[in-house]
């Protein structure tokens, strides 16, 4: 298939208007692939840094407890020789140190210490160090009193000082290293900020001061309302640099930037403008982040990022790297088994369709797939030969376009079985959003843009819901939920429910 066929370009056969120019839903497959590669590389480095932060917290807290015992070990031995309880045994103290480290990591994780960004003066990190270490040691106090080999009172008091101190120093060192990598563009996603007002400036400043988020702003797009300026300078009393403000059509500017994330922080752009530029970004494989404080966040994006008191809602990250190949292997295995097992049924249905009405047994139609790639879907024909090939699907079983065999096939979804060949070809998956005709994607571009992030499927959440009687674009919440939560276990659950659904003949 040529590169032109990979785009949402509607010809006369599809639209009936003879259009040759791409519509607003045109997707950029090459840009999306490059963006995905950069995002995955940055995510891997950020995950490694977060693992180092977890290990550093564990070791720093444990080291504080052990060093306290070593410093006061002689005092504890004298107390033991004089008959006082509390003989020193490094096994007991080592166990307490390990538990203290684990509790510190759990407290920091619960406080989003490994997810949120830093703070302007890194006071938040110091607060986390003080809170997590103090609470951990207080929780371990009863256990320490019950142990035969336990920390002395002096060692315990020292650990309340040394453990936070080591944690603070460790966090400052980690932050310094992350700032260096951030400035060098390592482990970051390059971000473009849509907006040039005060809200956008606050966002840029917060991102520059929060390297843990891994978002490096490199440019701002002028939203047309704020005064035109060539540069946006970050807030603060120290020189933190500036980013250029780009002018022109937002979509065009976005296409010219080799970026991975779009941050929408416009205070004046209309909802339609924000939706259009967000759609363009998603078509290019970019993640979209909304500045929640300005009220432009979208309710279906629940993931919150925090940076310097700012709230950002983010679109879902792509599933883990192992998900796609594992899902593809599952598709190939199940589709092959089903085609062999159901071959007699497929042959019988094909003969029935041919005998019921003139025309081919199969119906081939162009559909919009993953990232907007056009492919030909295969189904059993359920309408008369003279019916328009590209038109709204019948909503009523009594529609005159549907054949007698077609009514039964549609009610039982048996007309979808030939799509197993689409699964083998890689155009579809067993589970995923339902693919739509190009003219419907063009008409309802804003509703369909996020649906195109996943490989379309034969079955999915929408197909199993009572809302399947309505149009797909009126029920995008099912597909958005699937895209944000997709996993092999969710796919397996949908397949099991589909099997029960089919056996009931609903």
N, C-alpha and C positions, 0 to 999 in steps of 0.2 A: 504494500500500500504506500503510495507516495505521501510526501509531507503535507501536500494540500488536502489529502483525504483525512489527515489526522486532526484537522481543525473543524470548527463548527462553521463551515461555509455552506450555505444553503443554495442548491441549484434549483432549476425549474421543476425537477421531478419531486423535490422535497417540499418547497414552499409554494410553488405555483406562481411565483412572481418574477422568476427569472433573475433573482438577485445573485450577484457575484461577490459583493462586499461582505466581509464577515460582520455578524451582529455583535452586540455587546457581550455576548457569552463566549466569544472566541477565546480559546485557551492556548496557552503557550507551553507546549509539552517539553521543549528543550530547556527553557528557563526553569520550569518546574523540576526537572530532573537535576539540574545543576544546584538549585536551591536545596533540594532534598539531600543531596550529597554533602553540601556545606553544613546543613543543620545537623545531620547525623554525626559528622566529625566533631562539631562543636559540642553536641550533647554528650558524646563519649568522653571528651576531655572534662566537661563539667561534672559528669558522674564520677570520674576518677578523682577530681578535686574534692567532691563531697565525701567520697569514701576516705580520703586523706583527712578531711576535717573530723569525721566520725572517729577515725583511729587516733587522731591527735587529741581529741577531747578525752577519749578513754585512757590514753597513756598519761596525759597530764594530770587527770584526777587521781589515777592510781599511783602515779609517782609522788604526788603530794602526800598521800596517806603513808606510803612506804618510807619516804624521807623523814616524815615526822617520827615514825617508829625508830628509825636508825639514829636520829639525833637524840632521842630520849631513851635509848635502849639501856644505857648504863644505869640511869635512874630507876628503870623498871626492874633491873636485875638486883639492885640493892634493896628495893622494896620486897622482892621475892625472898631474898636471903634473910631479911628481917622478919619474915613470917607473913608479910602482906600478900594478898592475892594478886594475881596478874602476871604470872611467869611469861616471859617472852618466848614465843615460838613463831618463827617466820611463816610457817604454814598458815596459821590463823590470820596473821596480819596480811599475808598475800591474798587470802580469800576475801578479806574485807576490802583490800585495795581493788580487786577485780570487781566486786559488787558495787563499790563506789563509782568506778569507771562506767559500768553498765548503767547505773541509775542516772549518772550525769548525761549520758548519751540519750537515754529515754526521755529525760526532762527537756533536753534541747530539741529533740525531735518533736515532742508534743507542743513545744513553743515555736515550731516552724523555724528553728534555728538553722536548718540545712536547706531551707527552701526560699525564705524571704531574702530580700536584699539587705545590705548593710545600712548604716545610718550616717548622717553627715559627719559627725565627729566620732563615730564608732562607739558611742556610749551604750547603744543597745547590746552590743556584743559583751561589753563589760558587765552589764546588768544580767545577761544570761549566765555568764560565768559565775557571778556571785550567787544568783538564785539557785542554779542547778547544783552547785557544789554544796551549798549550805543545806538545802533540802535533802540531798542524798545522804550527807553525814548525819543529819538529825534522824532520818529514817533508819539508818543503820545503828543508831545508838542503842536501842533495846537488844539488837543482836550482839553487839559488842559486849554488853553487860552479861549476857548469857554464856558467852564463850569462855572456856577455861583459859585459852590463850587469847588475850585481848589487848587492845591498846590501853596504855596508861592514861590517866586523866591529862597529864602534861602533853603526851603525844596526841591525844584527841584534840586538845585545844590548839596545838600546833597545826594539825591537819586542817582545822577550820580557817587557818590563815594561809597555809602553803598550797592547798588544793585550789582555792580561787586564784591565788597569785599565778600558779603555773598555767591555769586555764586562760587567764587574761593574757599572759605573755604568748601562749600558744595561739590564741585567736588573733592577736595583733600580728604575729609572724605570718599566719595563714592569710590574713587580710592584705598584708603588704605584698606577698607573692601573687595573690589574685589580682591586685591592682596592676602589678607589672605585666602579667599576662593579658589583662584587659586592655592596657594601653597599646600592647603589641598586636592586638587583634587575635589572640590565641584563646580558643575555647569560648568564643563569643558568637552570637548571631548579629549580623549587621542589621541595624534598625533604621527605618525612615519614619519620621514623625509627621503626621498630617496635621498641620496647624502651625501658626506662627505667632500666636498671642501669648498671654501670660501663662495659660494652662500648659501650652506646649513647652514653654521655657522651664516651668517647674518639672515637667516630665523629663526633659533632657538633662537637667541638673541632677535629678534623683537617679537616673540611669547611670550617669557618669560616676556617681558616688556609690553605686551599688553593684560592684563587679560580680558579686555572687549570683545575681540574676542572669548574667551572661548576655546582656543586651547592650550593644555598643551603638549609640546614635551617630550616624554619619552625615545625615542631611535632614532638613525639614522641608515640607512642601507647603508653599503659601496657599492659604485657604481663601484668599480674595477679600477678606474683611479687614484684617489687621494692616497697619502701615507696611508698605513694602520696604524691605531691608535686605541687604546682601548676606548678613551673618546673624546668627542667634548666639548670644553669649550666655554661658551658664551662670547661675546665681552663685553667690558666695564671696567671701572676703579674700579667697585665694584664687590665683589664676587657674581656671579649670578648662581653658580652651573654648572653642566655639565651633559651630557647625554651619555650613552654608545653607541658605534658604533658597530653594529652587522655585522658579516661577513657571507658569504655563499650565496646560491641561493636566490635572493630577494623574490621570491614567497614563498619559504619555511620559510624564516625569518618572512615574513608578516603573514603567517598562525600561527606562534607560538606566535605572539603578540596579546593580547586582546585589540585592539585599535579600534578607531572609525573614524579616519581621516588619509589619506595618503597625505603628502605634497611632491610633486615632485620638487626637487631643484637640480637635477643633471646637471652638466655642460658638462658632457662627454658622458652620455648614449645615445645610438641611439634611434631614434623615436620608433622603434619596441620594444626595451627593456622597454621604458616608457609606451607604450601601453599595454604590457603584464602585467606589475606590476599594472598598473591602472585597467586593467580588473579583475585581481585577487582581488584587493581591493573592487571593485564594486560588485563582486560576493559575497563577505563576508559582504555586506551591508554597507561598509565604504564610506564616502564622500571623493572625490578626489579634492585636491587643488593644483594648479600649480603656481609656482613662476614666475610671469609674466615678471619680469625684465630680466630674463635670456633667454626669447624668446621661452620657452617651453609651453606657454599657448595654449589652444585650442580655436578656434574662436567661437565654439558653446556654450561656457561657459561664458556668459556675466557678471555674478555677480562678482563685484570687492570688495575685502577686502583690506584695507590699514592699514599698521602697520609700523611706523617709516620710512616712505618714501618708503616702499616696497609695490608693488602691487601683489595681489594674486587673481587668478581667481578660482572660486569655482563651483563645480557641484551643481546642484539644490538640495535644501533641500527637504525632503519628504513633501507631502501635509499635511495640518492641520489634527490633530487627528480625527476630526469629519468626514473627507472626506470619508475614507474607509468604515465605517459602513453605512453612508448615501448612498454611491454609491451602496453598497451591497443590501440595502433595496430597492433602486430604481430598481436594476437589478431583484431582486426576484419578485417585483410587476409587472413590465412590461413584463418580460419573461412569467410569469404565465398567464397574460391577453392575450398575443399574442398567446401562445400555445392553449388556449381555443378558441380564435376567429378564428385562422387559422387552426384548426384541420381538417375541411373538405378539405382545400387546401392541407395540408400535406398528407392526405390519397390519394387524387387524384394524386398527383405527384408521390407518392410511387407506385401506380398501373401503372402509365404511364411508369416509369422507368423499372418495371418488364416486361411489355409488349413490350417495345422497344428493349430490348436486354437481353440475359440470364444473370442471376446473381442476387445477393441481391439488394434490393432497396437502402440500406444504405451502406456507405463506412466509415470504421473506420480506423484511422491512428494515429500513435504516433506523438505528437507534443511537443515542448518545451514551457513550460509556465512560470509563475512568478518565478523568481530566479532560472530558469533552471529545475523546476519540470516537469517530463514527465507525460503527460496525453493523453488520447485517444479522438481525435476530431471526431465528427459525422457529416457526410454530406450525401446528396443524391449522389448516384453513377452517375458520368458523363462520365466515360470511360469504355471501354469493359473489360470484366472479366479477360482477359489474360494480361492486361497492368501491367507493373511493379508497385508494391505498393509504393516503395520509389524511386522516380526519379524526375528529373526536371519537374515542372508543364508545360503543353503545353502553348507556347507563341502565337501560331497561332490557330484561331478557326477551321481552316481546318485540323488540326492535326488528323491523322488517328486513334489515340487512343480514340478520343472523339466520343460518340454515337450521334445519331440524337437528342434525348431528351436532352443529355448533352450540346449540343451547345446552346439550348434555355435557359437551366437552368443556364449555366455559364454567358450568356449575361445579364440575368436579376438578377443574384445573388440569385436565388431561391434555388440553391443547398446548400446555407448556413443556411437555416431555421432550420434544425435539431440541429444546435449549440445552440439553445435556451435551450436544455436539458443540454448542457455543462455549460450554464450560471446558471441554477438551481443547478447544482452540485458544483458550485463554482470554476470550472476550468477556466472559461472564464467570461468576462464581456460583456455587450452590446457594450461598447466603449473601445477601447484600441489598442495597436499595434497588428498587425497580427501575430499569432503564426506560426513558421516555423518548418520544419522537422528537426530532430536531425542532420542529416549529413550536412545540409546546415548551421546550427548554428556552427557546428564544422569547416566547411570550411571557413566561414566568421565570425570567432569568434570576431574579434575586432569590426566589424560593429554591431554585434548583442548584445554585452554585455550590453550596456546601455538600449537597447530596453527591456531587460528582467527585468528591475526594476519595470515595471508596469504589472498588470494582463492583459493578451491578450484579445482582443475584437473581436466581429463579424464585427464591422465597425470602421472606424477611419479616420484620415485625409488623409492617403495615399490612402485608398480605394476610397475617393471622388475626388482625384486629377487626372489630365490627365496622371500623371506618373505611374498610376497603371498598365499600359501596360508593364512596366519594372520591373526588379527584386526588391524585397524589400531592399536587401542590397545595392542597388544603389540609394536608396531614403530614407535613414535613417533620413534625416532632418525633415521629417514630424513627425515621431515618437518621435524624440528628442524634437521637439517643443511641442508636446502634453505632454510629461513627465514633462517638465519644467514649463508648464502653466496649468496643469490639474486642473479642478474644476468642480463642479456640473453644473455650467452655461455653461462651454465649452462642457461638455458631452451632455447637452440638445441641444446645438446648432448643434453639430455633428449629433445627432439623427434626428433633424428637417431637416437638409440638406440631410441626408440619405433617409428620407421619400420622399422628393421632388425628389431626385435622382431616387428612385425606381419607383415613379409614372410616371416619364418621360420615364422609360424603357430604360435608357442608359446602 
